[in-house]
Amino acid sequence: MHESLKDKVVLVTGSGGGIGRSIAQRFASQGSKLVVNDVSQETVDEVVALIEADGGTAMGAIADVSSSEQVGAMMDAVMAEHGRVDVVVNNAGLVSPMLHFFEADEAWWRRIIDVNLTGHFIVSHPAARIMAKQGGGCIVNMSSGGATRAHRAFTAYDATKGGIEALTRAMALDLGPYNIRVNALMPGSIDTSGLDLDDRKLRGENVPLGRIGEPIDMTGAALFLASDDASYITGDVIKVDGGMLAQQRSATVDIKPPSEFPAVEEL
Ligand SMILES: NC(=O)c1ccc[n+]([C@@H]2O[C@H](COP(=O)([O-])OP(=O)(O)OC[C@H]3O[C@@H](n4cnc5c(N)ncnc54)[C@H](O)[C@@H]3O)[C@@H](O)[C@H]2O)c1
C-alpha cells in the first residue's frame, strides 16, 4: 500500500481499456479517487462500475484528449466534484493504424500527433495550473520503447513517443518550482488486445524475462512515481519492459533460445 495515495484525486486518460484501466483500478485499490477518462461512454461506465464494485471511488469523464474544449469541460467537472487534481496519468494514445511511410498521409500523421503528443499538453496544461495553485501534484506520461528504438510502420507513433520523453523533461524543469513532478513510463510489449497463445509466445520469446507483459505489470511503477516514495524523482523515464530495451538482438540470434540455456539442475 502507498499511504500517500489515499484520497488523492487521480485522473487517468484513456482508462477505458488496456493499461489505463489497470492503472486506474490499482490506484483505486490504494484509496485514491479516480477520474476515468476515455472517448467511449460504455467502457468508462464499465470501469467506474468495476472500481465501485471493489469498494473504490470513481467518476467517469468522457473527453477526447486532443480537444481543449472537451478537456476543459472535463477539468471543470472534476473540480466541481473534488475541488482538486493530485495526479494525472497521460495514458491515452493511438497505437494504430500502422502504415508504412509510403502508405502514410498527412491526416494520419496529424491525428496521431494530436492525440498522443498534443493530448499530453492539452490535459497537462490546465491540470498543472490547478496543481500549482493547490501546492503541488504529479504527472505521469506514457512513452514507449519506440521513443528509443523504432517500430516499422510507426513513424508518427514513434515520433510522438520521442516527443513525450522530451516533453517530460522540459515540463519537469518548468514545473519543479511549483512542486509538480513530471515523469514517464516506458512500456515494452504489453498484451492489451488479447493476443492468441501463439502470438503471446512469439512476442514473449523476444523478451529477456521470457514473457509478454500484462497491463497489471505497468501499475507498480505508475503508483510508485505518483507516491511520496518518488518525492525526489522528476524528469525521468522508467522502463517497464521485461528487459527488452537492454538487448541489442533476441537470444536466438545472439546465442540460442532461452529454453536451451543451462538447466538449473546442471548448475
Ligand atoms: N500495449 C503496449 O504494448 C504499449 C507499449 C508501449 C506504449 N504503450 C502506450 O500505453 C498507452 C495505453 O496503451 P494500450 O495498449 O493500453 O492501448 P489501448 O488501445 O488498449 O488503450 C488506449 C485507450 O485510450 C483511449 N483513447 C484513444 N484515443 C483517445 C482520445 N483521443 N482521448 C481519450 N482517450 C482515448 C482508447 O479508447 C483506449 O481505451 C498508450 O499511450 C500506448 O502508446 C502501450
The ligand as a Gaussian input file, in Angstrom:
#p B3LYP/6-31G(d) Opt

LIG

0 1
 N        0.391000      -2.063000     -25.148000
 C        1.679000      -1.843000     -25.338000
 O        2.455000      -2.782000     -25.596000
 C        2.243000      -0.454000     -25.239000
 C        3.611000      -0.302000     -25.447000
 C        4.169000       0.959000     -25.356000
 C        3.364000       2.042000     -25.044000
 N        2.035000       1.868000     -24.861000
 C        1.241000       3.068000     -24.545000
 O        0.389000       2.825000     -23.450000
 C       -0.805000       3.604000     -23.578000
 C       -2.014000       2.693000     -23.471000
 O       -1.911000       1.707000     -24.480000
 P       -2.826000       0.414000     -24.512000
 O       -2.006000      -0.667000     -25.099000
 O       -3.481000       0.219000     -23.192000
 O       -3.870000       0.870000     -25.610000
 P       -5.463000       0.649000     -25.661000
 O       -5.831000       0.970000     -27.067000
 O       -5.822000      -0.669000     -25.093000
 O       -5.977000       1.785000     -24.685000
 C       -5.884000       3.152000     -25.042000
 C       -7.140000       3.837000     -24.569000
 O       -7.038000       5.225000     -24.952000
 C       -8.316000       5.613000     -25.417000
 N       -8.174000       6.747000     -26.325000
 C       -7.746000       6.723000     -27.611000
 N       -7.807000       7.957000     -28.127000
 C       -8.274000       8.770000     -27.139000
 C       -8.540000      10.152000     -27.074000
 N       -8.369000      10.945000     -28.138000
 N       -8.996000      10.668000     -25.900000
 C       -9.209000       9.867000     -24.815000
 N       -8.977000       8.546000     -24.846000
 C       -8.512000       7.998000     -25.996000
 C       -8.861000       4.383000     -26.150000
 O      -10.263000       4.445000     -26.313000
 C       -8.397000       3.269000     -25.227000
 O       -9.358000       2.938000     -24.243000
 C       -0.692000       4.307000     -24.944000
 O       -0.204000       5.609000     -24.741000
 C        0.319000       3.476000     -25.682000
 O        1.018000       4.196000     -26.666000
 C        1.451000       0.642000     -24.956000

